Amino acid sequence: MLDMLCLTGEVSWAGGVTMFPRANAKAWIGAAEDGGATLSERAQGLLETLRTKGASFIKDEALDELVNAGLITSDGFAGRREPGRWSVIERGEQDIEAQARAYLRRYGVVFRRLVVREPNAAPWRELARVYRRLEARGEIRGGRFVNGMSGEQFALGEAVDRLREMRREGSDGSLVVISAADPLNLTGILTSGERVRAIASNRIAIRDGVAVSTMEGDCLRPLAEVNDAVATEVATALAGRRVPVTSGYVGRA
């Protein structure tokens, strides 16, 4: 049986209880910074109390702020309205490296603008320090892999090889539909235009690596210009059936 740790929070971004193997917990819920001015004076005082006195049984409204910032965890499931022992989660260098490697496995290529969107990510300066060390050891590559992105970029060797292969082969018109809750939903983050809300029921159609349309509820919304034939194919893929329009309300089957 896995040794598990729970993160509880009634208004946290996770929306409830999140489970982690205890060995990996600090990499994902320990915050490298306290958020500075983003924490209220009451929350900062409570955080200092937990740091000086250690794990404590506390009931306080400011717990929500500290949970949302990824600074504390509880040994119970009920959240702040029930008794539970709260403690501060500190992140060490090994935890930052675990996070840095996870982002490389997730995206293949990593840079600051991509990582800052990640919940509870360590500051880019700390992640970059890990990536520079991995590059110096020959484990990853450093360079310019994605156009239009400023700053340092780091990539797995297999990701660089795949990018070169795709450039040689050119576009093949492949169409992929993903949930808007997928980490690959980068519309409005790495691209221009409006974001697509990260809701599991929303879907995004990606053609040759470019997000071309989204289906939010019963409505189709184009994200890029495509010809009529492609637009029809995209609408069908998003709706799961042939629909009479490629933009706007499509109704239910």
C-alpha positions as a Markdown table, in Angstrom:
| # | Residue | x | y | z |
|---|---|---|---|---|
| 1 | Met | 0.0 | 0.0 | 0.0 |
| 2 | Leu | 1.3 | 3.4 | -0.9 |
| 3 | Asp | 2.1 | 5.8 | 1.9 |
| 4 | Met | -0.2 | 8.7 | 1.0 |
| 5 | Leu | -0.5 | 12.4 | 2.1 |
| 6 | Cys | -3.6 | 14.5 | 1.6 |
| 7 | Leu | -3.9 | 18.2 | 0.9 |
| 8 | Thr | -7.2 | 19.6 | 2.0 |
| 9 | Gly | -8.7 | 22.9 | 1.3 |
| 10 | Glu | -12.3 | 24.1 | 0.8 |
| 11 | Val | -11.5 | 26.9 | -1.7 |
| 12 | Ser | -8.2 | 25.6 | -3.1 |
| 13 | Trp | -7.6 | 25.4 | -6.8 |
| 14 | Ala | -7.8 | 21.6 | -6.5 |
| 15 | Gly | -11.4 | 22.0 | -5.3 |
| 16 | Gly | -11.1 | 19.5 | -2.5 |
| 17 | Val | -8.8 | 16.7 | -1.6 |
| 18 | Thr | -5.7 | 15.8 | -3.6 |
| 19 | Met | -3.7 | 12.7 | -3.0 |
| 20 | Phe | 0.1 | 12.3 | -3.4 |
| 21 | Pro | 2.6 | 9.5 | -2.6 |
| 22 | Arg | 4.3 | 11.0 | 0.5 |
| 23 | Ala | 7.7 | 10.7 | -1.0 |
| 24 | Asn | 6.7 | 13.1 | -3.8 |
| 25 | Ala | 4.5 | 15.5 | -1.8 |
| 26 | Lys | 6.9 | 18.3 | -1.2 |
| 27 | Ala | 7.7 | 18.7 | -4.9 |
| 28 | Trp | 4.1 | 19.5 | -5.6 |
| 29 | Ile | 2.5 | 21.2 | -2.5 |
| 30 | Gly | 5.5 | 22.8 | -0.9 |
| 31 | Ala | 5.9 | 26.5 | -2.0 |
| 32 | Ala | 9.3 | 27.9 | -2.6 |
| 33 | Glu | 8.1 | 31.4 | -1.8 |
| 34 | Asp | 5.5 | 32.7 | 0.7 |
| 35 | Gly | 3.8 | 34.9 | -1.9 |
| 36 | Gly | 5.0 | 38.0 | -0.1 |
| 37 | Ala | 2.4 | 40.7 | -0.3 |
| 38 | Thr | -0.2 | 38.3 | -1.7 |
| 39 | Leu | -0.7 | 36.9 | 1.8 |
| 40 | Ser | -2.7 | 38.9 | 4.4 |
| 41 | Glu | -1.1 | 40.0 | 7.6 |
| 42 | Arg | -3.2 | 37.4 | 9.5 |
| 43 | Ala | -2.0 | 34.6 | 7.1 |
| 44 | Gln | 1.6 | 35.6 | 7.5 |
| 45 | Gly | 1.3 | 35.6 | 11.2 |
| 46 | Leu | -0.3 | 32.2 | 11.2 |
| 47 | Leu | 2.4 | 30.8 | 8.9 |
| 48 | Glu | 5.1 | 32.2 | 11.3 |
| 49 | Thr | 3.4 | 30.5 | 14.2 |
| 50 | Leu | 3.4 | 27.1 | 12.4 |
| 51 | Arg | 7.1 | 27.5 | 11.5 |
| 52 | Thr | 8.2 | 28.4 | 15.0 |
| 53 | Lys | 5.9 | 26.0 | 17.0 |
| 54 | Gly | 5.6 | 23.2 | 14.5 |
| 55 | Ala | 2.6 | 21.2 | 13.5 |
| 56 | Ser | -0.5 | 22.5 | 15.4 |
| 57 | Phe | -4.2 | 22.0 | 15.8 |
| 58 | Ile | -5.6 | 25.3 | 14.5 |
| 59 | Lys | -9.0 | 26.6 | 13.3 |
| 60 | Asp | -8.6 | 30.0 | 11.6 |
| 61 | Glu | -10.0 | 31.6 | 8.4 |
| 62 | Ala | -6.4 | 32.4 | 7.3 |
| 63 | Leu | -5.8 | 28.6 | 6.7 |
| 64 | Asp | -7.6 | 28.9 | 3.4 |
| 65 | Glu | -5.0 | 31.5 | 2.1 |
| 66 | Leu | -2.1 | 29.3 | 3.2 |
| 67 | Val | -3.6 | 26.2 | 1.6 |
| 68 | Asn | -4.3 | 28.0 | -1.7 |
| 69 | Ala | -0.6 | 29.2 | -1.7 |
| 70 | Gly | 0.6 | 25.6 | -1.3 |
| 71 | Leu | 2.3 | 26.5 | 2.0 |
| 72 | Ile | 0.6 | 24.1 | 4.5 |
| 73 | Thr | -1.0 | 20.7 | 4.6 |
| 74 | Ser | -3.3 | 18.9 | 7.0 |
| 75 | Asp | -3.2 | 15.3 | 8.3 |
| 76 | Gly | -7.0 | 15.0 | 7.9 |
| 77 | Phe | -9.6 | 15.1 | 5.1 |
| 78 | Ala | -12.2 | 17.5 | 6.5 |
| 79 | Gly | -10.6 | 20.8 | 5.8 |
| 80 | Arg | -10.3 | 23.8 | 8.1 |
| 81 | Arg | -13.8 | 23.4 | 9.6 |
| 82 | Glu | -12.9 | 20.2 | 11.5 |
| 83 | Pro | -10.1 | 19.5 | 13.9 |
| 84 | Gly | -6.9 | 18.7 | 12.1 |
| 85 | Arg | -3.1 | 19.1 | 12.6 |
| 86 | Trp | -1.7 | 21.7 | 10.2 |
| 87 | Ser | 2.0 | 21.9 | 9.3 |
| 88 | Val | 4.2 | 23.9 | 6.9 |
| 89 | Ile | 5.6 | 22.2 | 3.8 |
| 90 | Glu | 9.1 | 23.3 | 3.0 |
| 91 | Arg | 10.7 | 22.5 | -0.4 |
| 92 | Gly | 14.3 | 21.4 | -0.8 |
| 93 | Glu | 16.6 | 21.2 | -3.8 |
| 94 | Gln | 15.7 | 17.6 | -4.5 |
| 95 | Asp | 12.0 | 18.5 | -4.6 |
| 96 | Ile | 12.7 | 21.3 | -7.1 |
| 97 | Glu | 14.6 | 18.9 | -9.3 |
| 98 | Ala | 11.8 | 16.4 | -9.2 |
| 99 | Gln | 9.4 | 19.1 | -10.3 |
| 100 | Ala | 11.8 | 20.3 | -13.0 |
| 101 | Arg | 12.1 | 16.7 | -14.4 |
| 102 | Ala | 8.4 | 16.3 | -14.4 |
| 103 | Tyr | 7.8 | 19.4 | -16.5 |
| 104 | Leu | 10.4 | 18.1 | -19.0 |
| 105 | Arg | 8.6 | 14.8 | -19.3 |
| 106 | Arg | 5.2 | 16.6 | -19.6 |
| 107 | Tyr | 6.2 | 19.1 | -22.3 |
| 108 | Gly | 9.5 | 18.0 | -23.8 |
| 109 | Val | 10.6 | 21.6 | -24.1 |
| 110 | Val | 10.5 | 23.9 | -21.0 |
| 111 | Phe | 10.8 | 27.7 | -20.7 |
| 112 | Arg | 9.7 | 30.4 | -18.3 |
| 113 | Arg | 6.4 | 31.4 | -20.0 |
| 114 | Leu | 5.3 | 27.8 | -20.0 |
| 115 | Val | 6.1 | 26.9 | -16.4 |
| 116 | Val | 4.7 | 30.0 | -14.7 |
| 117 | Arg | 1.1 | 28.8 | -15.5 |
| 118 | Glu | 1.7 | 25.7 | -13.4 |
| 119 | Pro | 0.0 | 25.6 | -10.0 |
| 120 | Asn | 2.5 | 25.8 | -7.1 |
| 121 | Ala | 5.5 | 25.8 | -9.5 |
| 122 | Ala | 8.9 | 26.7 | -8.0 |
| 123 | Pro | 10.2 | 30.1 | -9.1 |
| 124 | Trp | 11.7 | 30.0 | -12.6 |
| 125 | Arg | 15.1 | 31.1 | -11.3 |
| 126 | Glu | 15.3 | 27.9 | -9.1 |
| 127 | Leu | 14.0 | 25.6 | -11.9 |
| 128 | Ala | 16.5 | 27.2 | -14.4 |
| 129 | Arg | 19.3 | 26.5 | -11.9 |
| 130 | Val | 18.4 | 22.8 | -12.0 |
| 131 | Tyr | 18.1 | 22.8 | -15.8 |
| 132 | Arg | 21.5 | 24.4 | -16.2 |
| 133 | Arg | 23.0 | 21.7 | -14.0 |
| 134 | Leu | 21.3 | 18.9 | -15.9 |
| 135 | Glu | 22.5 | 20.5 | -19.2 |
| 136 | Ala | 26.1 | 20.7 | -17.9 |
| 137 | Arg | 25.9 | 17.0 | -17.0 |
| 138 | Gly | 24.7 | 16.2 | -20.6 |
| 139 | Glu | 21.3 | 14.9 | -19.5 |
| 140 | Ile | 19.2 | 17.6 | -21.3 |
| 141 | Arg | 19.8 | 20.1 | -24.1 |
| 142 | Gly | 19.8 | 23.9 | -23.8 |
| 143 | Gly | 19.1 | 26.3 | -26.8 |
| 144 | Arg | 16.4 | 27.8 | -28.9 |
| 145 | Phe | 13.7 | 25.3 | -29.7 |
| 146 | Val | 10.5 | 27.3 | -29.9 |
| 147 | Asn | 10.3 | 30.5 | -31.8 |
| 148 | Gly | 8.8 | 33.6 | -30.3 |
| 149 | Met | 9.6 | 32.7 | -26.7 |
| 150 | Ser | 12.2 | 34.8 | -24.9 |
| 151 | Gly | 14.7 | 33.6 | -22.3 |
| 152 | Glu | 16.4 | 30.2 | -21.8 |
| 153 | Gln | 14.9 | 27.0 | -23.1 |
| 154 | Phe | 15.7 | 23.4 | -22.1 |
| 155 | Ala | 14.6 | 20.2 | -23.7 |
| 156 | Leu | 14.9 | 16.4 | -23.6 |
| 157 | Gly | 17.1 | 15.0 | -26.3 |
| 158 | Glu | 14.2 | 12.9 | -27.7 |
| 159 | Ala | 12.0 | 16.0 | -27.9 |
| 160 | Val | 14.6 | 17.8 | -30.0 |
| 161 | Asp | 15.0 | 14.8 | -32.3 |
| 162 | Arg | 11.2 | 14.7 | -32.7 |
| 163 | Leu | 11.0 | 18.4 | -33.5 |
| 164 | Arg | 13.6 | 18.1 | -36.2 |
| 165 | Glu | 11.8 | 15.1 | -37.6 |
| 166 | Met | 8.5 | 17.0 | -37.8 |
| 167 | Arg | 10.2 | 19.9 | -39.5 |
| 168 | Arg | 11.7 | 17.6 | -42.1 |
| 169 | Glu | 8.4 | 15.7 | -42.7 |
| 170 | Gly | 6.2 | 18.8 | -42.8 |
| 171 | Ser | 2.5 | 18.9 | -41.9 |
| 172 | Asp | 0.3 | 15.9 | -42.5 |
| 173 | Gly | -3.1 | 17.4 | -41.5 |
| 174 | Ser | -3.5 | 15.2 | -38.4 |
| 175 | Leu | -6.3 | 16.2 | -36.1 |
| 176 | Val | -6.3 | 15.6 | -32.3 |
| 177 | Val | -9.1 | 16.5 | -29.8 |
| 178 | Ile | -8.1 | 17.1 | -26.2 |
| 179 | Ser | -10.0 | 18.1 | -23.0 |
| 180 | Ala | -9.5 | 21.8 | -22.1 |
| 181 | Ala | -8.3 | 20.5 | -18.7 |
| 182 | Asp | -5.3 | 18.9 | -20.4 |
| 183 | Pro | -1.9 | 20.6 | -19.7 |
| 184 | Leu | -1.6 | 20.9 | -23.5 |
| 185 | Asn | -4.4 | 23.6 | -23.4 |
| 186 | Leu | -2.0 | 26.5 | -24.1 |
| 187 | Thr | -4.5 | 28.7 | -26.1 |
| 188 | Gly | -4.2 | 32.3 | -25.0 |
| 189 | Ile | -1.1 | 31.4 | -23.0 |
| 190 | Leu | 1.5 | 30.7 | -25.6 |
| 191 | Thr | -0.7 | 31.8 | -28.5 |
| 192 | Ser | -2.7 | 35.0 | -29.2 |
| 193 | Gly | -6.4 | 35.1 | -28.7 |
| 194 | Glu | -8.7 | 34.2 | -25.8 |
| 195 | Arg | -8.1 | 31.4 | -23.4 |
| 196 | Val | -10.2 | 28.3 | -23.4 |
| 197 | Arg | -11.4 | 27.6 | -19.8 |
| 198 | Ala | -9.8 | 24.6 | -18.3 |
| 199 | Ile | -13.0 | 22.6 | -17.8 |
| 200 | Ala | -12.9 | 18.9 | -18.5 |
| 201 | Ser | -16.1 | 19.0 | -20.6 |
| 202 | Asn | -14.7 | 21.7 | -22.9 |
| 203 | Arg | -12.8 | 20.3 | -25.9 |
| 204 | Ile | -10.1 | 21.7 | -28.2 |
| 205 | Ala | -9.3 | 20.5 | -31.7 |
| 206 | Ile | -5.6 | 20.7 | -32.6 |
| 207 | Arg | -4.5 | 20.3 | -36.3 |
| 208 | Asp | -0.8 | 20.0 | -37.1 |
| 209 | Gly | 0.0 | 21.3 | -33.6 |
| 210 | Val | -2.3 | 24.4 | -33.9 |
| 211 | Ala | -5.5 | 24.8 | -31.9 |
| 212 | Val | -8.1 | 25.5 | -34.6 |
| 213 | Ser | -11.5 | 25.3 | -32.7 |
| 214 | Thr | -13.0 | 24.6 | -29.4 |
| 215 | Met | -16.4 | 23.3 | -28.2 |
| 216 | Glu | -17.6 | 24.9 | -24.9 |
| 217 | Gly | -20.8 | 23.3 | -23.8 |
| 218 | Asp | -23.0 | 23.2 | -27.0 |
| 219 | Cys | -21.1 | 26.0 | -28.8 |
| 220 | Leu | -18.3 | 25.8 | -31.3 |
| 221 | Arg | -15.8 | 28.6 | -31.4 |
| 222 | Pro | -13.1 | 28.9 | -34.1 |
| 223 | Leu | -9.6 | 29.6 | -32.9 |
| 224 | Ala | -7.9 | 29.8 | -36.3 |
| 225 | Glu | -8.9 | 30.2 | -39.9 |
| 226 | Val | -9.3 | 27.0 | -41.9 |
| 227 | Asn | -11.1 | 26.1 | -45.1 |
| 228 | Asp | -14.7 | 24.9 | -45.1 |
| 229 | Ala | -13.7 | 21.2 | -45.6 |
| 230 | Val | -11.4 | 21.3 | -42.6 |
| 231 | Ala | -13.8 | 23.3 | -40.5 |
| 232 | Thr | -16.5 | 20.6 | -41.1 |
| 233 | Glu | -14.1 | 17.8 | -40.1 |
| 234 | Val | -13.1 | 19.7 | -37.0 |
| 235 | Ala | -16.7 | 20.4 | -35.9 |
| 236 | Thr | -17.6 | 16.7 | -36.4 |
| 237 | Ala | -14.6 | 15.6 | -34.3 |
| 238 | Leu | -15.4 | 18.0 | -31.5 |
| 239 | Ala | -19.2 | 17.2 | -31.4 |
| 240 | Gly | -18.7 | 13.5 | -31.9 |
| 241 | Arg | -21.3 | 13.6 | -34.8 |
| 242 | Arg | -21.9 | 15.6 | -38.0 |
| 243 | Val | -23.3 | 19.0 | -37.1 |
| 244 | Pro | -25.0 | 21.6 | -39.3 |
| 245 | Val | -22.6 | 24.5 | -38.4 |
| 246 | Thr | -18.9 | 25.0 | -37.8 |
| 247 | Ser | -19.4 | 27.9 | -35.5 |
| 248 | Gly | -22.0 | 28.8 | -32.9 |
| 249 | Tyr | -24.7 | 26.7 | -31.1 |
| 250 | Val | -25.0 | 23.1 | -32.3 |
| 251 | Gly | -27.5 | 21.7 | -29.8 |
| 252 | Arg | -27.6 | 18.1 | -28.5 |
| 253 | Ala | -27.9 | 14.9 | -30.3 |
